Amino acid sequence: MWNQSPFAKTDLETGANRTLYPMMLESPQLRWSFIRKIYSIVAIQLLLTVAVGAFVVSYHPIVTFLTTTSGGLACYIILIIAPFITLCPLYYYYQRHPINYVLLGIFTVTLAFAIGLTCAFTSGKVILEAAILTAVVVVSLTLFTFWAAKKGYDFNFLGPFLFGAIMALFVFALIQILFPLGRISHMIYGCLAAIIFCGYIVYDTDNLIKRYTYDEYIWAAVALYLDIINLFTALLTIFRAADG
């Protein structure tokens, strides 16, 4: 469309020559290639998360060690904070191949262990419900964002609102830890978190389409991966509280 001959050949299978939004100045082929690369990385991260999480859930000695011994408790705390620690060197080496992929792998595996430990104390029915709903929501919001971008909509304005919302959610979580308010508060927290991370999926997908540079593929993958994982854990909180 934009900057293209009306008779240009379009690859319908890959969408290589289709512009993603009006007045697009960069090469559609390069941006589509970048998008495919990001979603390939995120898909591998999710598969790795499922594999590690399933291993933690099915191999009971891991959960027993981490929850019943003092050394296990220390390991559990390390596993919880390790993903955030890994983000620090990843910030400096995100353009250094293959160090960036190694750090991304460490980040994914440690976070997957934390997710697996959460799922270990949750029924299989609840996990399946949360996983299915997460997949449906992510696919739906992704398709909507691509459609909206092509129609000329922009979601960059969501940034400040989502940042404020995530700060409020963090404070809510601290209050819940210090002063537990029961199952209803867990459901409220889960619902608020799910809405916020649905917004983040739209916001980060819009950035993927328009704003991330080609060198920022690691951060784009981390952002989308965290959005999906956080949405899953929020839905898991809702269903677990509802399941009683």
N, C-alpha and C positions, 0 to 999 in steps of 0.2 A: 504494500500500500504506500506508506511514506517512503520517499526516496527510491522507489522501485518503478520499473517499467510496468504498465498495466498488463503486458503480455509475458512478464517474467515467469519462469517455470517455478512452481511451488511444490516442495516435497510434502505431500499430505501426511505421510507417515511420521516424519520427524518434526514437521512444522518449522523447518530451518529458515524459511524465507518469510515467515509470518511475523509481523511486528506485534509486540506485546501490548503497547499502549500508544495513543495518539502522539504525534510529534516526536517519535522515537528517533534519535540521531545516531546511535551506535549501530553496529552491525547486528541484525537479528540472529544470524548464524552463530556469532560469538556468544551472545546472551543466552540463546537456547542451549548451546553447548555447556555453558557455565551452570545453567539450571539443572541440566541432566547430571552433571558432575556432583552437584550438591545433593540431589536426591539419591544418587547412588551411594554417597558416603553415609547419608542418614539411614538408608535402608540397611547397610552393613552394620551400622551402630545398633539399630533396632534388633536385627537378627542376633548380634552378639549379646545384647541385653537379654533377649529371650532365652538364649542358650545358657548364659551364666545364671540367670534367675531360676530357670528350671533345675539346674544342677544344685543350687543352694536349697531349693524347696524339697527336692527329692532325696538329697543326701543329708539325712537327719543329724549325723555327728557334728556337722558344721554349726547348725543352729544350737545344738546342745552345748558345744564348746563356747560359742560366743555369748550365750545367755546364762550359763551356770558357773563359769569360772572367772576369777579375777583377771587372768590373762586374756580370756575371751572378751571380757568387757572392754579392756584396753584396745584390743584389736577391732572391736565393734566401733569404738569412738574414732579410731584411725580411719576405718573404712568410710565413716560418715563424712569426715572432713577432708579426706584425700582428694575427692574430685575438685573441691574448691582450691586446694593447695596446688593441684596440677594446672589449674588455669593460669597461675602466676608465670611459670616458665613458658606456658603455651602462648602467653601474651607477647613474649620476646622472640619466640622461635616459630611463630605461626607461618612464616614464609620460608623457613629452612627445611627443605626436604632431605632425608626422611624423618628428621627429628620431630617435625610437627605431627606426622602420622603416629609415631611412637607415643608421644604425649597424648594425642587424641585417643589412642587405644587404651592407655592407662586410665584416662579420665572416664572412658566408657565402661571399662571392666569394673572399676571401683564403684561407680554409680550403680552399675547392674547388681553388684553384691548387695548394696543397700536396698535396692528394689526387691531383690530376692528375699532378703530377711523380712521385709514388710509383708511380702506375699506368703511367707512361711507361716504366719499367724493368721492367715485369711483363708476362708473356704474356697475350694476350686470353683464353685458356682459364681461367687462374687468376683473372682479374678477374671473369669470368662466373660461375665457381663460387662465389666469395666473395659476389658480389652476390645470387645466387639464395638461398644459404644464409642471408644476412643478412635478406632479405625474409621467408623462412619463419620464422626464429627470432623476428623482431620481431612479426610478426602473431600467432604462436602465444603468445608471452609476453604480448602486449597483451590478447588474448582471455582468457587464463588469469587475468590480474590483475583484469579486469572481473568475471569469474565469481567469483573468490575474494572480491572486495570485496562482491559481492551476497550471498555466503554468510556474511559477517561476519568474514572474515580481515583482518588488518591487518599490513602489512609495514614499519611505521615502525621496528621494532627493527633492521632491516637497516642503518640509517644508520651507526652507529659501526663495525660490522664492515666495511662497504664502504669507509669512509674509511681504516681501517687497512690494508685490502687494497690500495687504490690507492697508499698510501704505500710499501708493500712492493714493489709493482710498479715504482714510480718508482725505487727504489733498485736493483732488479734491472736496470732499463734502464741506469742509470748504470754498473753493474758490467759490463754487456755492452758498453757503449761503450768503457770504459777497458781491459777485459780480455776481448776477444772469445773466446767459448767454442765457436764453431762452429754448424753447422746445427741440431744437437739442442737447443742452448740457445735458438735462435730459435723452434723449435717449442714448447718448454716455455713460453717467454714468451708466445707467441701463444695457447696454450691457457689459461694463467692469465688473460690479459687478456680473452679471450672469456667466460670464466666470470664474471669480475668485472663486465663490462659487461652481461651478461645479468641479473645481480643489480640493476644500476643501472636497467635498463629496467623491471623489476618495481617497484622502489622509487619511481622518478620517476612511473610511471604511477599508482601508488597515491596519491602526493601530488597528482597531477593530479585524481584523482577526489575526494579528501577535503580537501586542505590548501591548495593554492594559492588565493590570493585572486584576484578578478576583475581586479585591477590588475596582477597578476604574470604576465600572459600572455606577455610577452617572455621572462622567465626560464624559464617552463615550456617554451616552444618551444626555447630554447637548450639546456636540460637534455636533452630528448628527442632533439634533433638530434645533440648530442654523443655521447649513448649509442649511437645508430645508427651514426654515423661511426666511432666508436672500435671498435665491434663489427666493422664492415666491415674496418677496417685490421688488427684482430687476426686475423680469418679470412684476410685476404690474406697476413699473415705466415706463418700455418700452411701454407697451400697453396703459397706460394712456396718455403718451406723443403722441403716434401715433393716439390715439382717438381724440386728440385735446381738 
